[in-house]
Amino acid sequence: MLSLLCLLAGCWDLYDVQDLNYSVAIGLDYNPETNKYIAYSQMLDFSFVAKRESNPGQEAQVYIGRSEGDTINMAISNLYQSSQIRTLWSHVTSVVFTERLLQNGLQEVLDGYTRYSETRLSQWAFATNEPIDEIFAAPAFFNLSSLVTLLHKPEEILEQKSFVDSLYLKDVFIHYNEPGKITKLPSLKINRTQWKKNLEPTNKLEYNGVYVLEDHQYKGFISLDEYKGYHWVNEDTKRYPLMLEKEGKKIAVLVFDFPKIEMSQQVVNDEAIFNVHIKMEGNIVELLEELPVDELEELAESIIEDQVKATYDWAKKRQIDLYELEYFLYTKHYKDWKEIISSQDTGLENYSLNQINVEVNIDHSGLLKPKELIETKES
């Protein structure tokens, strides 16, 4: 019997929780002056996360490592030099690229970073021009761990206001290599003024725009203000508000979700001309001036049309096909797309947005309906 026990398999390679470093976020940077890649690792104490209920006043601890190397993999592996014990990478939930890394090129980075077996394509992807160590050090509320910040839970506030679209690392791969597809990396910024803890300022993460990649090239940064027309042509917009103003006077605030987009096109002399029809349903969350529903809808349609056109014009001046007109042609009218790219001079001038038609329907006006609104709807 004792001899048979010797043949039983054992878990000889298991580690206790406290005997491992758990990296939960990776930051990747590039220094053009030294031609070196820089890797950052955010590590958390998982025993703190597990014991949070028994120690509600204890402050969360974050360890941030930094190392350099000639390649991305060398930079990451150089973190081992002082990591003391084995580091586990399979718990990484997000990766952050710096703007200067994007400017240098992402293809080599994506190839090198994802070849390691513990790298998951389900990681959230971000970009920033802030110091990565400060991004990683930004605390959550109520002494909770960094696992409940935008860095690790990017989607929850986007359900309430769709500033940007969250992006997985696998999405970056798909968009980066697909003809006509635009990679829009959510940008993280540190807000140093909006919140205070016991009257002392405390840093918090926020979205402030997107970094755009197209055709394997870095195209630039788009702020939220410049980006606002995109929400109305994006069917993934979960919830977004619109202020109605007329002649400088505030009228109402509407909220819309999940716009329905119909696109049509025709090709004339190697130029694809597009028309877009946007259909949205919304509700009134704030009414400052009592107007009939049909007037509110017409005003909303006019403002949305102006925003869509303004964002399109802004992006086109910077040679950015933000509305992915080429991608629509590539996926829906491949023959036309093939004819256009076969011409000698192919560029954004081969694609233009002609008509923008917006159809708004106000479902309800909140808890209370003014008499004028009810009468207009019933008629």
N, C-alpha and C positions, 0 to 999 in steps of 0.2 A: 504493500500500500504506500509506504513512504517513497519507494522508488517511482511510483506513478505520479506522485505529487511533484517530483522534479521535472516532469514533462509538461505540466500545466503552463499555459501562457501567462505571463505577468505584464503589468503596465510599468515596465522599467523606465520608460522615457517620459512619464508624466511629471509635470511640475506643479508645485503648490502655487496658489494665486499670488502669494506675496513674493514668489521667487521669479517673477516675470515683469518686464517693463511693457506696458500696454500703450502703444502709440495709437492715437485716435484721429489725428489729422497730420497731413504732410503739406509743407509749403515749399515751393520750387521757385528759385530766383536765378538770375544770371547777371554777372558783373562784366560789362563790355571792356572795362579797363584792364582787367586781369585775365579775361577770357575763361573765367571759372564759373561753374555752376554752384549754386548754394542751396543746401537742403535744410529744412527746418522740421522738427518733430514736436508735436504737442502730446504730452503724456499726462494721464490722469491716474489717480489712485482709486482703483475700482473698489477697494475695501471701504473707502469713504462713501462711494455711491451706495454701497450695500448697507452701510450703517447710518445713512443720512437721517432716518427717522429717530434714532436714539440719540443723535447729537445735532439737534436743529440749529444750534448757534455756532457750530464749528464752521470756519471759513474753508471753502474749497481750495485745494492746492493744485497748481498747474506747473508742470516742468516743461521747459522749452529748450530743445537742443538745436545747435547750429553747426554745420560743417561745410567744407568746400571740396570740390573735386573737378577733375578735367571733364568728366561726364556726369550725367544725372545719377547713374548707379554708383559711381565712385564717391560722389558727394554724400549719398545716403549711407553707403557702407562705412564711410569715415566717422559716422556717428557712433559706431561700435567701439571706437577707441577709448571712450570714457563712459560708456553706458553701464558699466559695472556688472550687470547680469544680462541674460538673454532678453532680446527685444522681440515682441510679437507685433506683426504688421497686419494681421488679418482682421483687427478691430478698427482699422482706419475707416472712417465714414466720410471724410471730405479731403479734397486736395485743392490748394490755393496756388494759382500762378500769378507772378508779378507782371506788371505791364512791360517791363524791359525784357522779360523772358519771352513774352508774346512777340515783341518787336524783333527778337533774335530768331524766332521760328519755333514752331511747336512740334513738327514732325518727329525730329530726333528725340525730343523729350517724351512724347507719347510712346514711341517705340521702346525706349529704354526703361521707362517707368513701369509699363504694363507687362514686361517680360517676366518679372519676378512672380513666383507662384502664389504669394500671399496677397498680391494686389487684386482688388476687386473692382470690376467695372461698374459696380453699383454705388461707388463713392460719389458724393456730390462734388460738383466742379464750380470753382469761383475764380475770380481774378481781382487784383487790387493794385493800387499804387501806394498803399500804406506800408509801413514796415511790418513784415509778417509776424515778428515776435509780438508786436503790439496787438495785432489781430488775434493771435492765439491767447494773449493775456486778458482780453476783454472779458469781464465777468458776467455771469448770469445774475438774475435777481434772487434775493433772499438766500444768499450763500449756497445756491444750488451749483452743481457742477457745470462745466462748459458744455456738457452734452445737451443742455436745454438752451442753447443760444442759436442764432441764425446759422452759425458755422455747421452745426450738426442737425438742426431741425429747420430747414429753410422754407418749408411749405406752409407751416401753420398760419403765419401772418398773411401769406399770399391768398389764403382762403378769404380773408377779410378785405384785403386790398391788393390787387395783382400788379404790384410795381413792375415785376419782371417775371420771366418763366424760370423756375428751378431747372437745373440741368444735371443729369448724371454724366459720369465719365464716359459711359458707352455712347451717350448722345453726342458728346464732343467728337468721338471717333466717327460716328455716322455722318454728322454734319460736315466735319472737316474734309471728308473725302468724297462727298456727294456733289456732282456737278450742279451749280446754281444754288446750293444750299448755303445759308449763312449761319455761322456759329455765333451765338449771342451769349457770352459768358456773363453771368450776374456779377456785378461789382460790389465788393464789400468795402465799407468805410467805417471809421470810428467816429461816432457822435459823442463829443466831449461835453456838451452843454445841455442836452435835453432832460437828462435825469439827474437827480441828486439822492444820495443816501445819507439820511440825517443831516441834510443841508450841505453836504459835501458832494461836489461833482463826481459822478461815476461814469466811466466809459461804457458805451453800449454799441453793438454792431448794428449797421443799417445798410440797406440797399441805396445806391446813389446813381445807378445806371447800368450799362452793359458795355463790354468790350467786344468788338466785332472782328471776326475772322472770315475771310472769303477767298476761295481759290488758293488756300494755303498761305495767305498773306494777312498780316495784321492791318486792319483798315482804320482803327481808331476807337476812341471812347465816345459814347453817346450818353449824355446826362438824362435824368428822368424827365426834365422839362422838354428836351428835344425829342424824347422818345414817346411822348403821350399820344401822338397820333397812331402809333403802332398797336395800342391796345384794342382799337376799334376794328382792326383787320385781322386780329388774332383770335381764332375760335377757342383757344385755351384760356382766354381771360375769364377768371372765375368771378371777380367782383371789382368794379371800378366806378368811382363817382365822377359826376360831371356838374360843374357849376354853370348855371344858366344866367347870363347877363345880357341886358339890352340897353344900349345907349349909356353904358357905364353904370347901370343900376342892377344890383343883384336881385334876381327873380326867384330862383329855387335851386335845390340840389337834388339831382337824380342819381340813382345807382343802377348800373346795368351789369348783366352777366352773360357769358357765353354767346357772343354775337355769331350770327350765321352769315357766312360769306359765300357769294357766288361770283365767279370770275369768268369773263369771256374775253376772247382775243381775236384779232385778225392780223395777218402778215401782209404788209404792203412794201414792196421794194426793200426786202431784207430788214424791215423794221416791224417788230411785234407791238401792236397797239392794244392796250388792255382797258377794259371797263370793269368796275367792281361795284357790286350791289351788297350793301350791308343792312342786315335786318336784326333789330335788337328789341328786347323787351326789358322794361325797367320799372322802377317805382319811385315815388317821391319820398324823400327822407327829411326834406326841409322846404317849407313853402314861405317865402318872404313877401311875395305879391300874389294876390289871388287872380289867376288867369284861367281861362278855359283850357281843358286838356289838349285840344287840337292845337292851340297856340303854343303850349309848352312843348308839344311834340315837334312842331315845325321849327321852333327855336333850337331845340336839341339837335335836330337833323342838320341845321345850318352850321352850328358850332362844331359838330363832329366832322362834317365834311371839310370845314376849314382846317381842323387839326390834322386830319388824314393827309390833306394836300400839303400842309406846311411841313410835316415830318418827311413826306416823300421828297419834296423839293430840297430840304436841308440835306438829306442823305445823298441825293443824286449829285448835288454840288461836290460832295466828297467821294464820289464814285463808289457809293455803297448801294447795292440793290436790296434795301432793307425789307421790302415787301416780297422778296423772292419771286419776282416776275419770271426770271429765267427758269427757276426751278419748276414753276407751274407749267411753263412751256415744255420743259424737259420730261415731266411726268405725264402730262395730259395730251401734248401735241408733239410727240417726239420727232416726227418728220419735219415739221416747221422748225423745230429747234436745230435739227441737223443742217437744214439749209442755211440758217443764220450763222452758225458757227463755222460753216465752210467758206463763208465770205472772207475776203482778205482783212477787212477792218471790222473786227468784232469787239464790242465793248458795251458799256451801259447805254450808250446812245442808240443801240439797237432795240431797246425796250423802253416803252413810255406808258405812263398811266394817263388815260384820256378822261373818261367820265367816272365820277364818284357819286353813286346814288345811295342815300341813307334813308332807311325806313324805321321809324321809332314808334313803338307802341307802349304806352304807360298802362301797366296792368292794374296797379292800385296806387292810392295816394297816402299810404300809411294808415295809422290807427284811426285818425279823424279825417273826414272828407268835407271840405268847404262846400256850401250849397251850389256854388257855380260849377264846381268840378262834377258833382253828381248829376246835375241837370244836363251838362254838356255830354257826359258819357251816355246817359239814358236816351238822349235825343239822337 
